[in-house]
């Protein structure tokens, strides 16, 4: 089965350095096949099976690199569903303004209610299962709608990717 691994907060500001060449070799050494990486922010597509893929990859990173890195995984079909559920298909003409924050679990409605849409304008969000769809009409750089805010308020681990990367990962999983 095809899987996508999304590593959280690596290669940012010189911290948590994980070379994509190392990640590819590590996944191959773990017995996965058809491994490909996408951009330096920690994305990998591979074929394989296992009970706790994210945990296995996290443990490998810790053992080999001494880093504590959260890893989220989705299957190819789950990623295709993420793309199909995009609440703003008309906004992907600017694919860097639409992001998906992949969450470690589905947050409770009470946790979602702690996010005040009016306080985050002009940015918008939609939490749908284990994903939060984010729209940054003025870019994400100065937005209050950050991954850290979502993690704190929703009580989950998350890692965001822009629409370009999300669709590139799906295309690679389909290749």
C-alpha positions in Angstrom: 0.0 0.0 0.0 1.2 3.5 -0.8 1.8 5.8 2.2 2.8 9.4 2.7 5.0 10.4 5.7 4.9 14.0 6.8 7.6 15.1 9.2 6.9 18.0 11.5 9.2 20.9 12.0 12.4 19.7 10.3 15.0 21.8 8.4 13.5 25.1 9.8 16.0 27.7 10.9 18.8 25.2 11.1 17.0 23.0 13.6 16.1 19.4 13.4 18.1 18.8 10.3 17.0 15.7 8.4 18.5 15.3 4.9 16.0 13.9 2.4 18.7 11.6 1.1 19.0 10.2 4.7 15.2 9.9 5.0 15.0 8.0 1.7 17.8 5.6 2.7 16.3 5.1 6.2 12.9 4.2 4.7 14.5 1.7 2.3 16.5 0.2 5.2 13.2 -0.2 7.1 12.0 -2.4 4.3 9.8 0.1 2.4 10.0 0.2 -1.4 9.4 2.8 -4.1 10.6 5.5 -1.8 10.6 9.1 -3.0 11.0 12.4 -1.1 9.5 15.8 -1.9 11.0 19.1 -1.0 13.2 19.7 2.1 10.4 20.0 4.6 10.1 16.3 5.2 7.7 14.6 2.8 8.1 11.0 1.7 6.0 8.6 -0.4 6.6 4.9 -0.1 5.1 1.4 -0.4 4.9 -0.8 2.6 2.9 -2.1 5.5 3.0 -1.9 9.3 1.0 -1.3 12.4 2.6 1.9 13.5 4.4 3.4 10.5 4.6 6.9 12.0 6.0 5.6 15.3 8.5 3.4 13.5 9.8 6.3 11.5 9.9 8.5 14.6 11.9 5.9 16.5 14.3 5.5 13.5 14.9 9.3 13.4 15.6 9.3 17.1 17.9 6.3 17.0 19.9 7.4 14.0 19.9 11.2 14.4 19.1 11.8 18.1 16.1 14.0 17.1 12.6 13.9 18.4 10.4 14.5 15.3 6.7 14.0 15.0 5.6 12.0 11.9 2.1 11.9 10.6 1.1 9.4 7.9 -1.7 9.1 5.4 -2.4 6.4 2.9 -2.7 7.3 -0.8 -6.5 6.9 -0.6 -6.7 9.1 2.6 -4.7 11.8 0.8 -6.9 11.6 -2.3 -9.9 12.0 0.1 -8.2 15.1 1.6 -7.9 16.6 -1.9 -11.5 15.8 -2.7 -12.8 17.4 0.5 -11.1 20.7 -0.1 -13.7 23.3 0.9 -12.3 25.9 -1.4 -11.7 24.3 -4.8 -12.1 27.7 -6.4 -9.2 29.1 -4.4 -6.5 26.7 -5.6 -5.8 29.0 -8.5 -3.3 30.4 -6.0 -2.1 27.1 -4.5 0.2 28.6 -2.0 -2.7 30.4 -0.3 -4.5 27.1 0.5 -2.9 24.8 3.1 -3.8 21.6 4.8 -2.7 21.0 8.4 -2.6 17.3 8.9 -3.6 16.4 12.4 -2.6 13.4 14.6 -6.3 12.8 15.5 -9.7 14.3 15.1 -10.2 17.2 17.6 -13.4 17.3 19.7 -16.1 19.8 18.7 -15.4 21.6 22.0 -11.7 22.1 21.1 -12.7 23.3 17.6 -15.0 25.8 19.2 -12.0 27.5 20.9 -11.0 28.9 17.5 -12.7 32.2 16.9 -13.1 32.7 13.1 -13.6 36.4 13.5 -10.3 36.9 15.4 -8.4 35.1 12.7 -9.7 37.1 9.7 -9.0 37.5 6.9 -7.7 34.0 7.1 -10.2 31.1 7.3 -10.1 27.5 8.5 -12.3 24.4 8.3 -11.5 21.5 10.5 -12.7 18.2 8.9 -11.7 15.0 10.6 -8.0 14.8 10.9 -7.3 17.8 8.6 -7.6 21.5 9.0 -8.0 23.4 5.8 -6.5 26.8 5.9 -6.9 29.8 3.6 -4.4 32.6 3.7 -5.5 35.3 1.3 -2.5 37.5 2.2 0.0 34.7 2.7 0.8 32.6 5.8 3.9 34.5 6.9 2.2 36.9 9.3 -1.0 35.1 10.0 -2.3 34.4 13.5 -3.6 31.1 12.2 -0.5 29.1 12.8 0.2 25.4 13.3 1.3 26.2 16.8 -2.1 27.9 17.5 -4.0 24.9 16.1 -1.9 22.4 18.1 -2.5 24.3 21.4 -6.2 24.9 20.9 -7.1 21.5 19.3 -4.8 19.4 21.6 -3.2 17.5 18.7 0.0 17.4 16.7 -0.2 18.9 13.3 2.0 19.7 10.3 0.9 21.9 7.4 1.6 21.7 3.7 0.5 24.1 1.0 -1.8 22.9 -1.8 1.1 22.6 -4.3 2.8 20.1 -2.0 -0.4 18.2 -1.2 -1.2 17.6 -4.8 2.4 16.9 -5.7 2.4 14.2 -3.0 -0.8 12.7 -4.3 0.6 12.6 -7.9 3.8 10.9 -6.6 1.7 8.4 -4.7 -0.2 7.7 -8.0 3.0 7.3 -10.1 
